[in-house]
Amino acid sequence: MLIVHGTAHRLHDPSSAMARAGHPPNFDLPDRVDVVLDALRASGAHQLRPAGDVGLAPIARVHRSDYLNFLQTAWERWPNDRNVELVLPQFWPVLGSPAGGMPARCPDSVVAQLGWFAGDAIAPLLAGTWSAAYESAQVALSAQRAMADGARSALALCRPPGHHAGTERLAGYCYLNNAAIAAQAFIDSGMRRVAVLDVDYHHGNGTQEIFYERDDVLVCSVHADPAEDYPYFVGRADEIGAGAGEGFNLNCPLPTGSDWATWRDALETCCQRIDTYAPQALVVSLGVDTHRDDPSGSFKLDSSHYAPLGRRLAELGLPTLFVLEGGYAIEVLGVNVANVLTGFEGE
């Protein structure tokens, strides 16, 4: 399989910076990509390729221009003496006023803008965040371009991850929605129907928001029940899409501690829906934080379960782009991702 990767992700290291600032740990470590690359190199079965750069236009097909401008310029505009390693939101907008219901508006102050564009306080900005997020999107786009040129499948080793990022919102370690950007690129290349399957432990609220009112991108997700886990506010089974997109969003939330059998049944529900939809390509938001040892989740999957996941996806018979999302148990991260690809390729 073609594996596309980058190097700029190392410029974004919120874990160590947040620890030094006294915040809870951020599990999105820079060596996550390296661990996966090492595991895939060891197999000798894959073609590795560095990401190219196709520019900002495909990213702007998914994210609003004012949000992109903020991400590109915030660090340079930030009022600090450059001894600050990272910045987190200090303010969030009050979206209505009891006195008169006046709507909140995007402020001019970059300090306030961080709160305007932030969904939570676990996606901080550092000096290298934009470079890392931009290249992460280019990794996904380069893999998508390779598939448009004839590759049947590819893995985009994206970091930072992307599925919590909305059209104008950073959240949950995510800044640009790599899977959504790739899905949109498939549509823009002439495809009429694309499916996104999110198997990360956490619901991809950003991906849902981006495509919620569209019928040309089916979004299916197996994830922890938001009543019990992040992102809490969306991801429930009754969220089925709206307008033209009604019926084209499928959520399969699962309770804390779900085991492989329970998770597999939910995956099957998603796969059957994808098969009925008959898309021309499949984008998989590949989170392996469903493993029992992952510090961010509670599911009970073992490394051995990721190969049958890959096999089931292969049975769909679709051109398939895997986009790396979560997976923070470093000791087994590379093995888990490699097992998905092994199952998919029938090795």
Buried (B, 14 or more C-beta within 10 A) or exposed (E): BBBBBBEBBBBBBBBBBBEEBEBEEBBBBBBBBBBBBEBBBEEEEBEEBEBEEBEBEBBEEBBBEEBBEBBBEBBEEBEEEEEBBBBBBEBBEEEEEEEEEEEEEBEEEBBBBBBBBBBBBBBBBBBBBBBBBBBBBBBBBBBBBBBBEEBEBBBBBBBBBBBBBBEBBBBBBBBBBBBBBBBBBBBEBEBEBBBBBBBBBBBBBBBBBBBBBBBBBBBBBBBBBBEEBBBBEBBEEEBBBEEEBEEBBBBBBBEEEBBBEBBBEBBEBBBEBBBEBEBBBBBBBBBBBBBBBBEBBBBBBBBEBBBBBBBBBBEBEBBBBBBBBBBBBBEBBBBBBBBBBBBBBEE
